[in-house]
Amino acid sequence: MPRTEGVEPEVVDEIDDVDRAHLRRAIALAAETGEAGNRPFGAVAVGADGTVISEGANSVATSGDVTEHAELDAITTACAEGNGSRLDGATVYASGEPCPMCSAAMVWAGVSRVVFGAAAAQYAGLLGGGPHFALSCADVVGSAHDGTGVSGPHLSDEALVPFLRFAASGLP
């Protein structure tokens, strides 16, 4: 999608089999990092050509860095591997609705579409502590007026499984 100044975010309600496959990979990454003691968020950045650019997982608990969110991990990994320019026009698939920090970072990186699994309202009650922002991913992305699309929630039942496991583990 061309990125145009002053354009409202595209609202996309349907996803296809390719979207579902990438979203399921993000959910699998969330499950893996949740088992390692981190909050269960995973992300996959896919270029406009359909190839995976990078993957990311939340590692706040294991790294001690509060910015180590899944979407930021995918972005910084792409940049560190010399693929930062490929993020322009990319789609980021996130297991859970991205927070305002990650939503803004995706806009700055040139991501043209965000597809997420569980909505923040669905997982917030399962995660103890931490802030719970009133701004949705669509609110943050939409305020940039650059045409970035946001689509979700999708596959919510599957996306919530890592959150439910994490909540049952008793980790903060």
Disulfide bonds with the S-S distance in Angstrom:
none
